[in-house]
Amino acid sequence: MKKLSLLIVCAAAAVAPVATAHAQVAGGVPLGVTVEEMRVVVLGWSARHKLLGANVYNDRGEKIGKIDDIIVSPARTVSHAIIGVGGFLGLIGAHLVAIPMDQIKFMNNRFVIPGATKDVLKAMPEFQYAQ
């Protein structure tokens, strides 16, 4: 009897119409991204996997720091990178400075701040997070 019931349920599931997936909706506005938007998303950089902790160099190829954080402005644009300079292993006790994203170039598979040095960055005012 159990086998017959299982067979009937499986047969019903096999012939049942397949529901199509729809975008999530909140108040009439689809949530998430469309297929076209997803193409753009996958071409971007993951902050966690590609940016945070990445070394930063100057145009002479000298390592001058690491990307410690990324700041998203209230206008929802990536506005600044927080660069850690010095410190133990480039992390503990590092001097943090805010550098506008348009001053950071991506050249030869490296993040580059042209004209910068460790001394110049260390002389900048330290970045402090708002409370």
N, CA, C and O atoms as a GROMACS GRO file, in nm:
protein
  524
    1MET      N    1   0.082  -0.119   0.000
    1MET     CA    2   0.000   0.000   0.000
    1MET      C    3   0.086   0.125   0.000
    1MET      O    4   0.057   0.221  -0.071
    2LYS      N    5   0.195   0.124   0.082
    2LYS     CA    6   0.283   0.241   0.089
    2LYS      C    7   0.350   0.266  -0.045
    2LYS      O    8   0.367   0.380  -0.087
    3LYS      N    9   0.389   0.156  -0.113
    3LYS     CA   10   0.455   0.171  -0.242
    3LYS      C   11   0.360   0.230  -0.345
    3LYS      O   12   0.401   0.312  -0.427
    4LEU      N   13   0.233   0.188  -0.341
    4LEU     CA   14   0.134   0.241  -0.434
    4LEU      C   15   0.111   0.389  -0.409
    4LEU      O   16   0.099   0.466  -0.504
    5SER      N   17   0.104   0.431  -0.282
    5SER     CA   18   0.085   0.572  -0.248
    5SER      C   19   0.204   0.655  -0.295
    5SER      O   20   0.187   0.765  -0.349
    6LEU      N   21   0.325   0.603  -0.274
    6LEU     CA   22   0.445   0.673  -0.316
    6LEU      C   23   0.448   0.686  -0.467
    6LEU      O   24   0.488   0.790  -0.519
    7LEU      N   25   0.408   0.582  -0.538
    7LEU     CA   26   0.405   0.583  -0.684
    7LEU      C   27   0.306   0.686  -0.735
    7LEU      O   28   0.334   0.756  -0.832
    8ILE      N   29   0.190   0.696  -0.672
    8ILE     CA   30   0.088   0.794  -0.713
    8ILE      C   31   0.138   0.936  -0.690
    8ILE      O   32   0.118   1.023  -0.775
    9VAL      N   33   0.201   0.962  -0.575
    9VAL     CA   34   0.254   1.096  -0.545
    9VAL      C   35   0.362   1.133  -0.646
    9VAL      O   36   0.364   1.246  -0.696
   10CYS      N   37   0.452   1.040  -0.677
   10CYS     CA   38   0.560   1.068  -0.774
   10CYS      C   39   0.503   1.094  -0.913
   10CYS      O   40   0.549   1.183  -0.983
   11ALA      N   41   0.402   1.015  -0.952
   11ALA     CA   42   0.341   1.035  -1.083
   11ALA      C   43   0.271   1.169  -1.090
   11ALA      O   44   0.279   1.238  -1.192
   12ALA      N   45   0.202   1.208  -0.984
   12ALA     CA   46   0.134   1.337  -0.981
   12ALA      C   47   0.234   1.451  -0.990
   12ALA      O   48   0.209   1.551  -1.057
   13ALA      N   49   0.347   1.436  -0.921
   13ALA     CA   50   0.450   1.541  -0.924
   13ALA      C   51   0.511   1.551  -1.063
   13ALA      O   52   0.546   1.661  -1.107
   14ALA      N   53   0.523   1.440  -1.132
   14ALA     CA   54   0.585   1.440  -1.264
   14ALA      C   55   0.497   1.508  -1.367
   14ALA      O   56   0.549   1.571  -1.460
   15VAL      N   57   0.366   1.498  -1.356
   15VAL     CA   58   0.276   1.557  -1.455
   15VAL      C   59   0.223   1.694  -1.413
   15VAL      O   60   0.155   1.760  -1.491
   16ALA      N   61   0.252   1.736  -1.293
   16ALA     CA   62   0.205   1.866  -1.245
   16ALA      C   63   0.275   1.976  -1.322
   16ALA      O   64   0.394   1.962  -1.354
   17PRO      N   65   0.206   2.086  -1.353
   17PRO     CA   66   0.271   2.195  -1.425
   17PRO      C   67   0.383   2.255  -1.339
   17PRO      O   68   0.371   2.268  -1.218
   18VAL      N   69   0.491   2.291  -1.407
   18VAL     CA   70   0.605   2.350  -1.338
   18VAL      C   71   0.580   2.499  -1.324
   18VAL      O   72   0.551   2.566  -1.423
   19ALA      N   73   0.591   2.550  -1.203
   19ALA     CA   74   0.571   2.694  -1.179
   19ALA      C   75   0.694   2.770  -1.226
   19ALA      O   76   0.807   2.725  -1.206
   20THR      N   77   0.672   2.885  -1.287
   20THR     CA   78   0.784   2.968  -1.330
   20THR      C   79   0.825   3.059  -1.217
   20THR      O   80   0.741   3.105  -1.140
   21ALA      N   81   0.954   3.086  -1.209
   21ALA     CA   82   1.005   3.173  -1.103
   21ALA      C   83   0.981   3.318  -1.141
   21ALA      O   84   1.001   3.358  -1.256
   22HIS      N   85   0.939   3.394  -1.045
   22HIS     CA   86   0.918   3.537  -1.066
   22HIS      C   87   1.007   3.614  -0.970
   22HIS      O   88   1.044   3.563  -0.864
   23ALA      N   89   1.040   3.739  -1.007
   23ALA     CA   90   1.121   3.823  -0.919
   23ALA      C   91   1.042   3.851  -0.792
   23ALA      O   92   0.919   3.858  -0.794
   24GLN      N   93   1.115   3.868  -0.684
   24GLN     CA   94   1.050   3.904  -0.559
   24GLN      C   95   0.991   4.043  -0.574
   24GLN      O   96   1.050   4.128  -0.640
   25VAL      N   97   0.878   4.065  -0.513
   25VAL     CA   98   0.810   4.194  -0.528
   25VAL      C   99   0.777   4.250  -0.390
   25VAL      O  100   0.726   4.179  -0.303
   26ALA      N  101   0.806   4.378  -0.373
   26ALA     CA  102   0.768   4.449  -0.250
   26ALA      C  103   0.698   4.577  -0.293
   26ALA      O  104   0.762   4.670  -0.341
   27GLY      N  105   0.570   4.581  -0.276
   27GLY     CA  106   0.495   4.701  -0.314
   27GLY      C  107   0.496   4.727  -0.463
   27GLY      O  108   0.483   4.842  -0.505
   28GLY      N  109   0.511   4.625  -0.543
   28GLY     CA  110   0.507   4.643  -0.688
   28GLY      C  111   0.642   4.666  -0.752
   28GLY      O  112   0.651   4.673  -0.875
   29VAL      N  113   0.747   4.678  -0.674
   29VAL     CA  114   0.881   4.700  -0.728
   29VAL      C  115   0.960   4.570  -0.714
   29VAL      O  116   0.976   4.519  -0.603
   30PRO      N  117   1.011   4.515  -0.826
   30PRO     CA  118   1.088   4.391  -0.815
   30PRO      C  119   1.213   4.410  -0.730
   30PRO      O  120   1.282   4.512  -0.741
   31LEU      N  121   1.241   4.312  -0.643
   31LEU     CA  122   1.363   4.314  -0.564
   31LEU      C  123   1.470   4.236  -0.637
   31LEU      O  124   1.440   4.152  -0.721
   32GLY      N  125   1.595   4.265  -0.606
   32GLY     CA  126   1.705   4.193  -0.670
   32GLY      C  127   1.743   4.259  -0.801
   32GLY      O  128   1.718   4.377  -0.823
   33VAL      N  129   1.804   4.180  -0.888
   33VAL     CA  130   1.852   4.234  -1.015
   33VAL      C  131   1.793   4.156  -1.130
   33VAL      O  132   1.760   4.038  -1.117
   34THR      N  133   1.783   4.222  -1.243
   34THR     CA  134   1.737   4.156  -1.364
   34THR      C  135   1.854   4.080  -1.424
   34THR      O  136   1.968   4.094  -1.380
   35VAL      N  137   1.826   4.001  -1.525
   35VAL     CA  138   1.932   3.927  -1.594
   35VAL      C  139   2.033   4.024  -1.654
   35VAL      O  140   2.154   3.999  -1.648
   36GLU      N  141   1.986   4.133  -1.711
   36GLU     CA  142   2.076   4.233  -1.770
   36GLU      C  143   2.165   4.297  -1.664
   36GLU      O  144   2.284   4.317  -1.685
   37GLU      N  145   2.105   4.330  -1.548
   37GLU     CA  146   2.183   4.389  -1.440
   37GLU      C  147   2.284   4.289  -1.384
   37GLU      O  148   2.394   4.329  -1.346
   38MET      N  149   2.248   4.162  -1.378
   38MET     CA  150   2.338   4.061  -1.326
   38MET      C  151   2.465   4.052  -1.412
   38MET      O  152   2.573   4.025  -1.359
   39ARG      N  153   2.453   4.073  -1.541
   39ARG     CA  154   2.571   4.072  -1.628
   39ARG      C  155   2.669   4.179  -1.585
   39ARG      O  156   2.790   4.157  -1.588
   40VAL      N  157   2.619   4.294  -1.545
   40VAL     CA  158   2.706   4.402  -1.498
   40VAL      C  159   2.763   4.368  -1.361
   40VAL      O  160   2.880   4.395  -1.334
   41VAL      N  161   2.682   4.310  -1.273
   41VAL     CA  162   2.726   4.275  -1.138
   41VAL      C  163   2.843   4.178  -1.143
   41VAL      O  164   2.941   4.197  -1.072
   42VAL      N  165   2.834   4.076  -1.225
   42VAL     CA  166   2.940   3.974  -1.227
   42VAL      C  167   3.069   4.028  -1.286
   42VAL      O  168   3.175   3.967  -1.265
   43LEU      N  169   3.065   4.137  -1.358
   43LEU     CA  170   3.187   4.198  -1.412
   43LEU      C  171   3.256   4.288  -1.310
   43LEU      O  172   3.372   4.324  -1.328
   44GLY      N  173   3.186   4.324  -1.203
   44GLY     CA  174   3.243   4.412  -1.101
   44GLY      C  175   3.335   4.337  -1.007
   44GLY      O  176   3.356   4.216  -1.021
   45TRP      N  177   3.391   4.410  -0.912
   45TRP     CA  178   3.481   4.352  -0.812
   45TRP      C  179   3.405   4.330  -0.682
   45TRP      O  180   3.326   4.414  -0.640
   46SER      N  181   3.430   4.219  -0.621
   46SER     CA  182   3.377   4.192  -0.488
   46SER      C  183   3.466   4.266  -0.389
   46SER      O  184   3.588   4.248  -0.389
   47ALA      N  185   3.406   4.349  -0.304
   47ALA     CA  186   3.486   4.422  -0.205
   47ALA      C  187   3.560   4.324  -0.115
   47ALA      O  188   3.678   4.343  -0.086
   48ARG      N  189   3.492   4.221  -0.070
   48ARG     CA  190   3.552   4.126   0.023
   48ARG      C  191   3.661   4.042  -0.043
   48ARG      O  192   3.764   4.015   0.019
   49HIS      N  193   3.640   4.000  -0.166
   49HIS     CA  194   3.734   3.909  -0.231
   49HIS      C  195   3.844   3.977  -0.310
   49HIS      O  196   3.953   3.921  -0.324
   50LYS      N  197   3.820   4.096  -0.362
   50LYS     CA  198   3.918   4.160  -0.450
   50LYS      C  199   3.976   4.290  -0.397
   50LYS      O  200   4.087   4.328  -0.435
   51LEU      N  201   3.904   4.360  -0.311
   51LEU     CA  202   3.950   4.492  -0.267
   51LEU      C  203   4.007   4.492  -0.126
   51LEU      O  204   4.120   4.536  -0.105
   52LEU      N  205   3.929   4.444  -0.030
   52LEU     CA  206   3.974   4.451   0.109
   52LEU      C  207   4.100   4.368   0.129
   52LEU      O  208   4.103   4.249   0.095
   53GLY      N  209   4.201   4.430   0.184
   53GLY     CA  210   4.329   4.363   0.207
   53GLY      C  211   4.423   4.369   0.088
   53GLY      O  212   4.537   4.322   0.097
   54ALA      N  213   4.378   4.426  -0.023
   54ALA     CA  214   4.464   4.435  -0.141
   54ALA      C  215   4.577   4.534  -0.117
   54ALA      O  216   4.556   4.639  -0.055
   55ASN      N  217   4.694   4.502  -0.164
   55ASN     CA  218   4.808   4.593  -0.153
   55ASN      C  219   4.788   4.713  -0.243
   55ASN      O  220   4.725   4.704  -0.349
   56VAL      N  221   4.842   4.826  -0.200
   56VAL     CA  222   4.837   4.950  -0.277
   56VAL      C  223   4.981   4.993  -0.302
   56VAL      O  224   5.065   4.988  -0.211
   57TYR      N  225   5.009   5.034  -0.422
   57TYR     CA  226   5.144   5.072  -0.463
   57TYR      C  227   5.145   5.215  -0.513
   57TYR      O  228   5.041   5.274  -0.540
   58ASN      N  229   5.267   5.271  -0.524
   58ASN     CA  230   5.280   5.400  -0.592
   58ASN      C  231   5.324   5.372  -0.735
   58ASN      O  232   5.342   5.256  -0.774
   59ASP      N  233   5.342   5.477  -0.814
   59ASP     CA  234   5.377   5.458  -0.953
   59ASP      C  235   5.522   5.413  -0.973
   59ASP      O  236   5.563   5.385  -1.086
   60ARG      N  237   5.599   5.406  -0.865
   60ARG     CA  238   5.737   5.352  -0.873
   60ARG      C  239   5.741   5.204  -0.835
   60ARG      O  240   5.848   5.144  -0.828
   61GLY      N  241   5.623   5.145  -0.810
   61GLY     CA  242   5.616   5.003  -0.777
   61GLY      C  243   5.640   4.972  -0.630
   61GLY      O  244   5.652   4.854  -0.594
   62GLU      N  245   5.648   5.074  -0.546
   62GLU     CA  246   5.670   5.053  -0.403
   62GLU      C  247   5.536   5.028  -0.333
   62GLU      O  248   5.439   5.100  -0.355
   63LYS      N  249   5.533   4.925  -0.249
   63LYS     CA  250   5.411   4.897  -0.172
   63LYS      C  251   5.399   5.005  -0.064
   63LYS      O  252   5.492   5.026   0.014
   64ILE      N  253   5.284   5.072  -0.060
   64ILE     CA  254   5.267   5.182   0.035
   64ILE      C  255   5.155   5.157   0.136
   64ILE      O  256   5.139   5.236   0.229
   65GLY      N  257   5.078   5.051   0.120
   65GLY     CA  258   4.972   5.023   0.216
   65GLY      C  259   4.880   4.914   0.166
   65GLY      O  260   4.907   4.846   0.068
   66LYS      N  261   4.766   4.900   0.240
   66LYS     CA  262   4.664   4.800   0.206
   66LYS      C  263   4.527   4.866   0.214
   66LYS      O  264   4.505   4.957   0.294
   67ILE      N  265   4.435   4.819   0.131
   67ILE     CA  266   4.297   4.867   0.141
   67ILE      C  267   4.234   4.803   0.263
   67ILE      O  268   4.218   4.681   0.269
   68ASP      N  269   4.197   4.886   0.359
   68ASP     CA  270   4.139   4.840   0.485
   68ASP      C  271   3.987   4.842   0.482
   68ASP      O  272   3.922   4.759   0.546
   69ASP      N  273   3.930   4.936   0.406
   69ASP     CA  274   3.785   4.951   0.404
   69ASP      C  275   3.746   5.029   0.279
   69ASP      O  276   3.829   5.094   0.216
   70ILE      N  277   3.620   5.020   0.246
   70ILE     CA  278   3.562   5.095   0.134
   70ILE      C  279   3.444   5.174   0.191
   70ILE      O  280   3.362   5.118   0.263
   71ILE      N  281   3.437   5.301   0.158
   71ILE     CA  282   3.330   5.387   0.207
   71ILE      C  283   3.229   5.410   0.094
   71ILE      O  284   3.265   5.451  -0.016
   72VAL      N  285   3.102   5.383   0.124
   72VAL     CA  286   2.993   5.409   0.031
   72VAL      C  287   2.924   5.536   0.080
   72VAL      O  288   2.880   5.543   0.194
   73SER      N  289   2.914   5.635  -0.008
   73SER     CA  290   2.856   5.764   0.031
   73SER      C  291   2.704   5.752   0.046
   73SER      O  292   2.645   5.653   0.002
   74PRO      N  293   2.641   5.852   0.109
   74PRO     CA  294   2.494   5.851   0.118
   74PRO      C  295   2.427   5.848  -0.020
   74PRO      O  296   2.312   5.807  -0.032
   75ALA      N  297   2.498   5.891  -0.123
   75ALA     CA  298   2.445   5.887  -0.260
   75ALA      C  299   2.462   5.749  -0.322
   75ALA      O  300   2.434   5.729  -0.440
   76ARG      N  301   2.509   5.651  -0.241
   76ARG     CA  302   2.527   5.512  -0.281
   76ARG      C  303   2.634   5.492  -0.388
   76ARG      O  304   2.621   5.407  -0.475
   77THR      N  305   2.739   5.572  -0.380
   77THR     CA  306   2.854   5.552  -0.467
   77THR      C  307   2.975   5.522  -0.380
   77THR      O  308   2.984   5.566  -0.265
   78VAL      N  309   3.068   5.446  -0.434
   78VAL     CA  310   3.191   5.417  -0.361
   78VAL      C  311   3.274   5.544  -0.368
   78VAL      O  312   3.320   5.582  -0.476
   79SER      N  313   3.293   5.610  -0.255
   79SER     CA  314   3.357   5.741  -0.256
   79SER      C  315   3.504   5.737  -0.216
   79SER      O  316   3.585   5.807  -0.277
   80HIS      N  317   3.540   5.657  -0.117
   80HIS     CA  318   3.676   5.656  -0.066
   80HIS      C  319   3.722   5.514  -0.032
   80HIS      O  320   3.642   5.426   0.001
   81ALA      N  321   3.852   5.495  -0.041
   81ALA     CA  322   3.914   5.374   0.012
   81ALA      C  323   3.988   5.415   0.137
   81ALA      O  324   4.055   5.518   0.139
   82ILE      N  325   3.977   5.336   0.240
   82ILE     CA  326   4.054   5.360   0.362
   82ILE      C  327   4.179   5.274   0.351
   82ILE      O  328   4.173   5.152   0.345
   83ILE      N  329   4.293   5.341   0.347
   83ILE     CA  330   4.422   5.275   0.327
   83ILE      C  331   4.495   5.268   0.460
   83ILE      O  332   4.510   5.369   0.529
   84GLY      N  333   4.540   5.149   0.496
   84GLY     CA  334   4.621   5.130   0.616
   84GLY      C  335   4.768   5.138   0.578
   84GLY      O  336   4.814   5.065   0.489
   85VAL      N  337   4.842   5.227   0.645
   85VAL     CA  338   4.984   5.247   0.615
   85VAL      C  339   5.065   5.210   0.739
   85VAL      O  340   5.035   5.256   0.849
   86GLY      N  341   5.167   5.128   0.720
   86GLY     CA  342   5.254   5.089   0.832
   86GLY      C  343   5.183   4.992   0.924
   86GLY      O  344   5.090   4.922   0.883
   87GLY      N  345   5.228   4.987   1.047
   87GLY     CA  346   5.169   4.895   1.143
   87GLY      C  347   5.230   4.756   1.131
   87GLY      O  348   5.308   4.729   1.039
   88PHE      N  349   5.195   4.670   1.224
   88PHE     CA  350   5.245   4.533   1.225
   88PHE      C  351   5.176   4.454   1.116
   88PHE      O  352   5.053   4.441   1.117
   89LEU      N  353   5.251   4.400   1.023
   89LEU     CA  354   5.200   4.327   0.907
   89LEU      C  355   5.103   4.409   0.825
   89LEU      O  356   5.016   4.355   0.757
   90GLY      N  357   5.117   4.541   0.832
   90GLY     CA  358   5.031   4.629   0.755
   90GLY      C  359   4.889   4.639   0.808
   90GLY      O  360   4.804   4.700   0.743
   91LEU      N  361   4.861   4.582   0.925
   91LEU     CA  362   4.724   4.582   0.977
   91LEU      C  363   4.714   4.640   1.117
   91LEU      O  364   4.647   4.741   1.137
   92ILE      N  365   4.779   4.577   1.215
   92ILE     CA  366   4.766   4.618   1.354
   92ILE      C  367   4.844   4.748   1.376
   92ILE      O  368   4.964   4.754   1.349
   93GLY      N  369   4.776   4.849   1.423
   93GLY     CA  370   4.840   4.977   1.449
   93GLY      C  371   4.868   5.058   1.324
   93GLY      O  372   4.945   5.154   1.328
   94ALA      N  373   4.806   5.022   1.212
   94ALA     CA  374   4.827   5.096   1.088
   94ALA      C  375   4.764   5.235   1.098
   94ALA      O  376   4.662   5.254   1.164
   95HIS      N  377   4.826   5.330   1.031
   95HIS     CA  378   4.775   5.466   1.019
   95HIS      C  379   4.673   5.463   0.905
   95HIS      O  380   4.709   5.435   0.791
   96LEU      N  381   4.546   5.492   0.935
   96LEU     CA  382   4.441   5.487   0.834
   96LEU      C  383   4.419   5.623   0.771
   96LEU      O  384   4.407   5.724   0.841
   97VAL      N  385   4.414   5.626   0.638
   97VAL     CA  386   4.386   5.751   0.566
   97VAL      C  387   4.277   5.725   0.462
   97VAL      O  388   4.266   5.615   0.408
   98ALA      N  389   4.197   5.827   0.435
   98ALA     CA  390   4.090   5.818   0.336
   98ALA      C  391   4.142   5.876   0.203
   98ALA      O  392   4.188   5.990   0.198
   99ILE      N  393   4.134   5.795   0.099
   99ILE     CA  394   4.179   5.838  -0.034
   99ILE      C  395   4.058   5.830  -0.127
   99ILE      O  396   3.995   5.725  -0.137
  100PRO      N  397   4.025   5.940  -0.197
  100PRO     CA  398   3.915   5.934  -0.293
  100PRO      C  399   3.940   5.827  -0.399
  100PRO      O  400   4.052   5.812  -0.447
  101MET      N  401   3.837   5.755  -0.434
  101MET     CA  402   3.851   5.644  -0.529
  101MET      C  403   3.903   5.691  -0.665
  101MET      O  404   3.971   5.615  -0.734
  102ASP      N  405   3.872   5.813  -0.704
  102ASP     CA  406   3.920   5.859  -0.834
  102ASP      C  407   4.071   5.885  -0.836
  102ASP      O  408   4.128   5.910  -0.942
  103GLN      N  409   4.136   5.882  -0.720
  103GLN     CA  410   4.281   5.897  -0.714
  103GLN      C  411   4.353   5.762  -0.716
  103GLN      O  412   4.476   5.758  -0.724
  104ILE      N  413   4.278   5.654  -0.709
  104ILE     CA  414   4.337   5.520  -0.711
  104ILE      C  415   4.316   5.462  -0.850
  104ILE      O  416   4.204   5.450  -0.899
  105LYS      N  417   4.424   5.426  -0.912
  105LYS     CA  418   4.421   5.369  -1.047
  105LYS      C  419   4.443   5.218  -1.038
  105LYS      O  420   4.506   5.169  -0.944
  106PHE      N  421   4.392   5.145  -1.135
  106PHE     CA  422   4.419   5.001  -1.144
  106PHE      C  423   4.506   4.982  -1.267
  106PHE      O  424   4.460   4.989  -1.381
  107MET      N  425   4.636   4.958  -1.242
  107MET     CA  426   4.734   4.946  -1.350
  107MET      C  427   4.816   4.820  -1.330
  107MET      O  428   4.862   4.792  -1.219
  108ASN      N  429   4.834   4.743  -1.437
  108ASN     CA  430   4.916   4.622  -1.431
  108ASN      C  431   4.872   4.529  -1.317
  108ASN      O  432   4.955   4.474  -1.245
  109ASN      N  433   4.740   4.513  -1.301
  109ASN     CA  434   4.681   4.426  -1.198
  109ASN      C  435   4.717   4.470  -1.056
  109ASN      O  436   4.726   4.387  -0.966
  110ARG      N  437   4.738   4.599  -1.037
  110ARG     CA  438   4.768   4.655  -0.904
  110ARG      C  439   4.689   4.782  -0.883
  110ARG      O  440   4.656   4.854  -0.977
  111PHE      N  441   4.658   4.808  -0.755
  111PHE     CA  442   4.600   4.937  -0.719
  111PHE      C  443   4.714   5.034  -0.696
  111PHE      O  444   4.806   5.006  -0.619
  112VAL      N  445   4.709   5.148  -0.765
  112VAL     CA  446   4.820   5.243  -0.765
  112VAL      C  447   4.768   5.382  -0.730
  112VAL      O  448   4.666   5.428  -0.782
  113ILE      N  449   4.842   5.448  -0.639
  113ILE     CA  450   4.817   5.590  -0.611
  113ILE      C  451   4.940   5.664  -0.663
  113ILE      O  452   5.043   5.668  -0.597
  114PRO      N  453   4.927   5.723  -0.782
  114PRO     CA  454   5.043   5.791  -0.841
  114PRO      C  455   5.094   5.904  -0.751
  114PRO      O  456   5.016   5.982  -0.696
  115GLY      N  457   5.226   5.910  -0.736
  115GLY     CA  458   5.290   6.017  -0.660
  115GLY      C  459   5.291   5.997  -0.509
  115GLY      O  460   5.351   6.078  -0.438
  116ALA      N  461   5.226   5.894  -0.459
  116ALA     CA  462   5.219   5.873  -0.314
  116ALA      C  463   5.341   5.797  -0.264
  116ALA      O  464   5.405   5.722  -0.338
  117THR      N  465   5.372   5.819  -0.137
  117THR     CA  466   5.474   5.741  -0.066
  117THR      C  467   5.417   5.708   0.071
  117THR      O  468   5.317   5.766   0.113
  118LYS      N  469   5.482   5.615   0.140
  118LYS     CA  470   5.438   5.585   0.277
  118LYS      C  471   5.446   5.710   0.364
  118LYS      O  472   5.356   5.736   0.444
  119ASP      N  473   5.554   5.787   0.348
  119ASP     CA  474   5.571   5.907   0.432
  119ASP      C  475   5.462   6.009   0.406
  119ASP      O  476   5.412   6.072   0.499
  120VAL      N  477   5.423   6.027   0.279
  120VAL     CA  478   5.317   6.122   0.246
  120VAL      C  479   5.185   6.077   0.309
  120VAL      O  480   5.113   6.158   0.366
  121LEU      N  481   5.155   5.948   0.299
  121LEU     CA  482   5.030   5.897   0.356
  121LEU      C  483   5.031   5.905   0.509
  121LEU      O  484   4.930   5.939   0.570
  122LYS      N  485   5.145   5.875   0.570
  122LYS     CA  486   5.154   5.882   0.716
  122LYS      C  487   5.141   6.026   0.766
  122LYS      O  488   5.100   6.048   0.880
  123ALA      N  489   5.176   6.124   0.683
  123ALA     CA  490   5.166   6.264   0.722
  123ALA      C  491   5.022   6.318   0.708
  123ALA      O  492   4.991   6.425   0.759
  124MET      N  493   4.937   6.244   0.641
  124MET     CA  494   4.797   6.286   0.625
  124MET      C  495   4.723   6.270   0.758
  124MET      O  496   4.763   6.189   0.842
  125PRO      N  497   4.616   6.347   0.779
  125PRO     CA  498   4.535   6.328   0.900
  125PRO      C  499   4.478   6.187   0.903
  125PRO      O  500   4.435   6.133   0.801
  126GLU      N  501   4.478   6.127   1.023
  126GLU     CA  502   4.428   5.990   1.035
  126GLU      C  503   4.277   5.988   1.021
  126GLU      O  504   4.207   6.073   1.076
  127PHE      N  505   4.227   5.890   0.949
  127PHE     CA  506   4.085   5.870   0.931
  127PHE      C  507   4.025   5.816   1.061
  127PHE      O  508   4.078   5.722   1.120
  128GLN      N  509   3.915   5.875   1.104
  128GLN     CA  510   3.844   5.830   1.224
  128GLN      C  511   3.700   5.797   1.184
  128GLN      O  512   3.633   5.877   1.119
  129TYR      N  513   3.655   5.679   1.222
  129TYR     CA  514   3.517   5.641   1.196
  129TYR      C  515   3.422   5.722   1.285
  129TYR      O  516   3.454   5.749   1.400
  130ALA      N  517   3.306   5.759   1.230
  130ALA     CA  518   3.206   5.830   1.310
  130ALA      C  519   3.151   5.736   1.415
  130ALA      O  520   3.142   5.615   1.393
  131GLN      N  521   3.114   5.790   1.529
  131GLN     CA  522   3.060   5.708   1.637
  131GLN      C  523   2.921   5.678   1.607
  131GLN      O  524   2.855   5.609   1.684
   0.00000   0.00000   0.00000
